[in-house]
Amino acid sequence: MPSQTQYCVVLTTVQDERVAQAIIDALLQKKLAACVQVKTVDSHYVWQNECCHDVELQLMIKTTMACYAAVEEVIRLCHDYAVPEIIAWPITQGSAAYLAWIEECCLSKGSIDPG
């Protein structure tokens, strides 16, 4: 099995279910993610020198590092924030079977199919 650090969890937050579903559909259809989990989060942040608070949806995207650039591109294309959160956490430990499943579900090169 390849190195576990070739897998990652990409996080992003969105304002509504419409944007979340657009990102999820694009990632799964293009085979850029094995799984996307969604949960409601209270976000507290500074934007344009003001303290803000919003209820958002957080997407936890299980993918490969090879797919990261394409995942980021999909998020940017679908997102409606000026500066969306797009961060990747490398997976440093994990079940061999689960990581193999991620590998099986994701495109090996992380390229986006034009179709």
N, C-alpha and C positions, 0 to 999 in steps of 0.2 A: 504494500500500500504506500502511496506517496506521502510526503511530509504533511503532518496535520496542519502546519501553518499555511498550507495552500488554501485553506477554507476560512471564511469570515462571516460575520454577521454585520450587515449594513443597516444602520438606523436612519430613519427620516421621520419627520412629523408633518402632518397635513391638517388643514382646517376642517375638511368635511369628507364625508363618505364618498362623494363623487370623485374627488381627486385620488383618494385612497384606492378606490376600485379601478380607476384608470391605470394607476401605477402597477397594481397587483396583476391585472389582466395582461398588460404589456410584458411584464417580467416573466410570468408563467408561460404565456404563448410563445415568447421568444427563447424559452428554455434558459433564462438567465438566473433563475432562482428555483430551489427545490421546495421552499416553503416560505410563506409570508404570514407572520402573526400580527394581529392588530389589537391594540388595547387603548383605552382612553387614559390620557394623562393630563395632569394639571401642569402647565408650563409657566414658569416665572422667569422673565428674562429682561434684558435691557435692549431696547431698540430705539435708535435715534435719540440717545440720551434720556430716555424715559423708561421707568420701570413698568413692565407690562405683565399681564396675567391672562392666559387663554386656556380653554379646554381644547385639547387637540387629540388627534389619533396618531399613535406611534406605530410605525411599521418596522418590524424586525425581520429582515430579509436574510435567509440562509442561502449562501452561494459560495462560489470559489473566488479566490483572488484573481484568477485569470479573467473572470467575468466582471470584476469591479468597475472598470472603465465604462463598459456597456450598461451596467446597472445605473451608474451615475448619470449617464446620458439619458436613459429612460426617465429617471426621476426629474432631471432638469426639464425635459420636454413636456412632461405631464404636470409639473408643479406650477402653482400660481403664486408662490412666495418670491420676493426679489432675491432673497438669500436663503434658500432651503437648507435645513440641516441634512447633511449627507456625510456620515462618518462610518468607517469600517473598523471593526474590532477583529483582529485575527483570532482564530480558534486555536488555542495551544494544546488543548486536551479534548478528547471526545471518543465516544464509542466508535470502534472501527466499522461496525455495520452502519451506523448513522452517517458517518463521513463518506462511506462508499455509496450510500443512497444519494447524498448531495452530489457527488461526482457523477453518478448515473443520470441524474435529472438535469444537470447543467451542461451547456455546450462546453467542450473542452477548451476552445480558444476564446470564448467570450465575445464572439462577433455577433452583430445584429443582422439577422436575415432581412434583406430589403423587402420581402413579401410580407 
